[in-house]
Amino acid sequence: MTVQPDHSRFCAWIWLAALALLAPGCTVWQVGDIAPDYVNGSTHRGAEVLAFDAESKVLASGGWDGDIALWVLGSGKPERVWQAHDGFVLGVAFIGDQLVSGGQDGRLKSWSRTGQALHSIDTGSGITQLAVLNGRVVTGHKDGSVRAWTLPAFDASMHLMLHDGNPVSALAVDAKTGRIASGGYGGRVFLIENSGRTREL
């Protein structure tokens, strides 16, 4: 017996995936709910990255348009929106009262919660991933490098070339051990120990 694929269902999934990619906006859900708390369709042209603050009262979102928005949860609309990067915002994270962001433009920036620029550096390569580890900012880059920076001036504390020039596609950090893991488009995964020793998994 030959099983025929359900092309109508496949086409429906493709249509829904395209709609999800092209539809602008931000949706916030409570865990366990079957409907979102609110939907806002006019903030971003695609929300690329999200981060909660330490109290889970404020959500930062970064979009394809280079904008960052700060949402006070429960209000249903952004409290502030500002132009942060040229091109996609590909990383946002809170560190205390500051927000840090990384973009396709290769710039690493820190902001006050009012959207005031505090510091900015050009890293020389597009930032594809961003995480915070024990007060440091860890970034993955288009050139395959993994780097770490200390605030407030983004002084470089680590710069490793790990992925044969392939962009870094994933970062994970462990605050307890200080470990960093990175994955690249080339399929390789590396573990970086707190001591700086690096090994491929």
N, C-alpha and C positions, 0 to 999 in steps of 0.2 A: 504494500500500500504506500502511495506517495502522499506526503503531507504538503499541502500548498500553504505558503506563507500568507498571513492576513495582511495584505497590502494596505487596506483601508485603515487598520489600526496603526500600522507603521507610519503612514502619512499623517495621521492625527498626532502622533508623538513628535514627528518632525515639525509640524505646524506649531505645537505647543512650545517646543524648545526654541523655535525662532521667535515666537511671541515673547517668551521670557527674556531672550537676549536683547530684543529691540525695544521692549516696553520700558519707558523710564519710570523712576519712582522708587519708593521705599515702603516696605511692609513690615510691621512689627507684630509678633505673635507672643502670647503667653504660653508657656509649656503646658500641654494638655488641652489647650483650646482647639476647637475645630474651625474657628474663624479668627481673623486677625483683629488686634486691638484697633489698628488704624492703617490706612493705606494712603500714601501721598504720591501722586503721580506727576508732580511738576518740579521736583527738586533737582534730579540728575538726569542726564542722558545715560542711563545705565549706572547702577550703584556697584562699584567694583570691589570695595573693601569696607569692612565695618569693625568697630571696636567699642566696647563698653568702658566707662571709667571705673575706678575701684569700687565705688558705691553702687554701681549698676543703675545710676539715675540719669546718666547722659550717654547717648550713643553718637559716635562720630561716623560719618559715611563719606567715602570718597568716590568720585564718579569719573566716567570716561571723558567728561568735559573739563577736567582739571579742578573742579570745585570740591570744597569740603563743606559739609553741613554738620551742625551740632543740634541734636534733638534732645529736648527734655522730655523724658518718657511720660506718656500720658497726655501730652498736649496735642498730639496729632499733627504738629507742624514744626519745621525747623526753627530753632531760636536764632541761629546765625548761619549764613552761607557766604563763602568768599572764594575768590579765585586763588588757588594755591599752586598749581603746576601747569606747565605747558604740556598738554597731552594727558594721558591717563594718570590718575592717582592709584598707585599700586601697593600702598601700605599706609596704615594709620595705627597709632597706639598712644595711649595715655601714659605719662610718667608724672605722677603727682598732679600738680595743677597745670602741667604743660601737655600739649598734644604734639607728637612728632609725625611727620609724613614723608613718604618717599614717592618719587614719580618716575614716569617713563622718560622725563627730561634729565634724569640723573641727579637731580637735586634732592638733598636731605634737608628738611626744614623743621624748626620748632616754632610753636605758636602758643600764645596765651589763649584762654578760653573765650576771649572776646574776638579772636581772629587776628590779633596783632602779631606780626612777624617778629620773632625773637632772634633767630639765627638761621643762616642758610649757607650751605656749602655745595659746590659742584663736585660730585664724586668722580666724574669722568666716564661713567657708564650707567645706563639706565637701571633703575632700581626695580627689581621684579618681585621681591619679597622683603618683609620687614617684621621684626619681632623685638620684644623688650626682655632683657635678661639681667636681673639684679642691678638695675639702674643703668645698664648699657643698652645701646641700640644696636641690633644685629641686622645686617642687610645682605640680601642676595642680589646678584647683578646679572645683567645681560651678557657680560663677558665671561661668566662662569665663576666669578670670585665671590667669596663670603668674607664680610668685613664686620668689624665691631668698632663702636664709637662711644666716647664718653661725653656727657653733658658738662657744661652748657655749650661749649664751643665745637662739639663734634670732633674732638681730637681722636685720631685713628689709633686704636689699640690692637687691631688684628687685621691682616690682609692676606688671605689664602686663595691661590688659584687652584681650583679643584676639579672642574668639570670640562676640561679640554675645550674651552671656549664656548660650550653650550650654556644657554641661560639657566640660572637657578630657578627651578619651578616650585620648590617647597622648602620651608624651614620649620624646624621644631626646636624648642628650647626647654631645658629642665632646670628650674630655679634651684632645686635641692642639690644637684650635682654640678651645676654650671655647664652641663654638656649642651652642645649644639649639633643638630643633624641637618644635613642639606641633601636635597635631591635635585638632579638636573634633567634637562630635556634629553640628554644622551642616555639616560637610564641608570646612571651611577648614583649611589647613596654613600655619603661619608659621615662619620662620627668624629666630632672635634671635642676632645676632652678639655676640662678646665685648665689642665697643664699646657695645652696647646698641641698635644700629640694628636695626630690625625690618622684614621685608618678607614679603609673602604669596607663596607659591609657586603 
